[in-house]
Amino acid sequence: MQAPLTPKLCGDSTYLVAGGLGGIGRSVMKYLAQLGAKHIATLSRSGADTSDNKDIVNEMLEIGVNLTIHQGSVAETEDILKVQKAAGKRLIRGIVQGAMVLQVSSHHGVCDSYLILNRTQVGVT
Ligand SMILES: NC(=O)c1ccc[n+]([C@@H]2O[C@H](COP(=O)([O-])OP(=O)(O)OC[C@H]3O[C@@H](n4cnc5c(N)ncnc54)[C@H](OP(=O)(O)O)[C@@H]3O)[C@@H](O)[C@H]2O)c1
């Protein structure tokens, strides 16, 4: 049986990881780096405001990746367009959807939670 192919990413393109600062997003970014990505953009509603996020920028730099953190929602076309504009001539060649909102709430609230998930994950994806 043939071994599965390992994808090779383009070092001169940008890869967008929506929700990239979350738990899975951080692992995905490191995996993309292993595959050859050199420019990764993240998009999250809280953006770059925490020192924890500065740490991940430095961590990615150490493995040769220029990480840019954008503030916005993956559910908003305008926010996606801003990321695209910031990427400039470096095309966005791949997008990973890792954004998620989980909410614990009462029975009535469950319906609201579903709407958040639906808009962020299902609608956008
Ligand atoms: N963790 C698991 O065990 C597991 C298992 C299977 C599948 N998954 C899937 O993996 C994905 C991520 O899970 P996770 O555990 O990494 O979650 P997480 O740690 O909560 O990270 C979610 C990230 O999404 C961002 N986010 C939320 N809403 C957003 C929006 N509208 N636009 C842009 N970014 C948004 C959050 O930042 P802000 O709040 O600042 O926006 C956060 O950085 C989800 O799709 C989940 O369903 C997770």
The ligand as an SDF file (V2000), in Angstrom:
LIG
                    3D

 48 52  0  0  0  0  0  0  0  0999 V2000
  -10.9260   20.9020   21.5790 N   0  0  0  0  0  0  0  0  0  0  0  0
  -11.3920   19.7420   21.1440 C   0  0  0  0  0  0  0  0  0  0  0  0
  -11.3110   18.7090   21.8210 O   0  0  0  0  0  0  0  0  0  0  0  0
  -12.0230   19.6310   19.7830 C   0  0  0  0  0  0  0  0  0  0  0  0
  -12.3740   18.3770   19.2830 C   0  0  0  0  0  0  0  0  0  0  0  0
  -12.9100   18.2620   18.0090 C   0  0  0  0  0  0  0  0  0  0  0  0
  -13.0980   19.4030   17.2500 C   0  0  0  0  0  0  0  0  0  0  0  0
  -12.7670   20.6180   17.7420 N   0  0  0  0  0  0  0  0  0  0  0  0
  -12.9750   21.7700   16.9000 C   0  0  0  0  0  0  0  0  0  0  0  0
  -11.7600   22.5390   16.8070 O   0  0  0  0  0  0  0  0  0  0  0  0
  -12.0710   23.9150   16.7150 C   0  0  0  0  0  0  0  0  0  0  0  0
  -11.2990   24.7360   17.7760 C   0  0  0  0  0  0  0  0  0  0  0  0
  -11.3740   24.1380   19.0700 O   0  0  0  0  0  0  0  0  0  0  0  0
  -10.4520   24.6580   20.2740 P   0  0  0  0  0  0  0  0  0  0  0  0
  -10.5220   23.6560   21.3420 O   0  0  0  0  0  0  0  0  0  0  0  0
   -9.1300   25.0630   19.7000 O   0  0  0  0  0  0  0  0  0  0  0  0
  -11.2540   25.9590   20.7570 O   0  0  0  0  0  0  0  0  0  0  0  0
  -10.7160   27.2360   21.5710 P   0  0  0  0  0  0  0  0  0  0  0  0
   -9.4540   26.9480   22.2900 O   0  0  0  0  0  0  0  0  0  0  0  0
  -11.8890   27.7740   22.3100 O   0  0  0  0  0  0  0  0  0  0  0  0
  -10.3490   28.2500   20.3890 O   0  0  0  0  0  0  0  0  0  0  0  0
  -11.3360   28.8010   19.6100 C   0  0  0  0  0  0  0  0  0  0  0  0
  -10.7560   30.0460   18.9710 C   0  0  0  0  0  0  0  0  0  0  0  0
  -11.7460   30.5510   18.0890 O   0  0  0  0  0  0  0  0  0  0  0  0
  -11.7490   31.9590   18.1980 C   0  0  0  0  0  0  0  0  0  0  0  0
  -13.0440   32.4290   17.7290 N   0  0  0  0  0  0  0  0  0  0  0  0
  -14.2700   32.2370   18.2790 C   0  0  0  0  0  0  0  0  0  0  0  0
  -15.2090   32.8270   17.5440 N   0  0  0  0  0  0  0  0  0  0  0  0
  -14.5650   33.4110   16.5100 C   0  0  0  0  0  0  0  0  0  0  0  0
  -14.9950   34.1590   15.4010 C   0  0  0  0  0  0  0  0  0  0  0  0
  -16.2810   34.4650   15.2020 N   0  0  0  0  0  0  0  0  0  0  0  0
  -14.0760   34.6010   14.5050 N   0  0  0  0  0  0  0  0  0  0  0  0
  -12.7540   34.3120   14.6720 C   0  0  0  0  0  0  0  0  0  0  0  0
  -12.2910   33.5990   15.7100 N   0  0  0  0  0  0  0  0  0  0  0  0
  -13.1870   33.1510   16.6170 C   0  0  0  0  0  0  0  0  0  0  0  0
  -11.4720   32.2170   19.6860 C   0  0  0  0  0  0  0  0  0  0  0  0
  -10.9240   33.5150   19.9250 O   0  0  0  0  0  0  0  0  0  0  0  0
  -11.8830   34.7800   20.2750 P   0  0  0  0  0  0  0  0  0  0  0  0
  -12.8140   34.3210   21.3470 O   0  0  0  0  0  0  0  0  0  0  0  0
  -10.9380   35.8530   20.6660 O   0  0  0  0  0  0  0  0  0  0  0  0
  -12.6020   35.1010   19.0040 O   0  0  0  0  0  0  0  0  0  0  0  0
  -10.4120   31.1550   19.9670 C   0  0  0  0  0  0  0  0  0  0  0  0
   -9.1180   31.6660   19.6680 O   0  0  0  0  0  0  0  0  0  0  0  0
  -13.5780   24.0120   16.8170 C   0  0  0  0  0  0  0  0  0  0  0  0
  -14.0890   24.1320   15.5100 O   0  0  0  0  0  0  0  0  0  0  0  0
  -13.9870   22.7210   17.4630 C   0  0  0  0  0  0  0  0  0  0  0  0
  -15.3110   22.3690   17.1120 O   0  0  0  0  0  0  0  0  0  0  0  0
  -12.2320   20.7540   18.9890 C   0  0  0  0  0  0  0  0  0  0  0  0
  1  2  1  0
  2  3  2  0
  2  4  1  0
  4  5  1  0
  4 48  2  0
  5  6  2  0
  6  7  1  0
  7  8  2  0
  8  9  1  0
  8 48  1  0
  9 10  1  0
  9 46  1  0
 10 11  1  0
 11 12  1  0
 11 44  1  0
 12 13  1  0
 13 14  1  0
 14 15  2  0
 14 16  1  0
 14 17  1  0
 17 18  1  0
 18 19  2  0
 18 20  1  0
 18 21  1  0
 21 22  1  0
 22 23  1  0
 23 24  1  0
 23 42  1  0
 24 25  1  0
 25 26  1  0
 25 36  1  0
 26 27  1  0
 26 35  1  0
 27 28  2  0
 28 29  1  0
 29 30  1  0
 29 35  2  0
 30 31  1  0
 30 32  2  0
 32 33  1  0
 33 34  2  0
 34 35  1  0
 36 37  1  0
 36 42  1  0
 37 38  1  0
 38 39  2  0
 38 40  1  0
 38 41  1  0
 42 43  1  0
 44 45  1  0
 44 46  1  0
 46 47  1  0
M  CHG  2   8   1  16  -1
M  END
$$$$
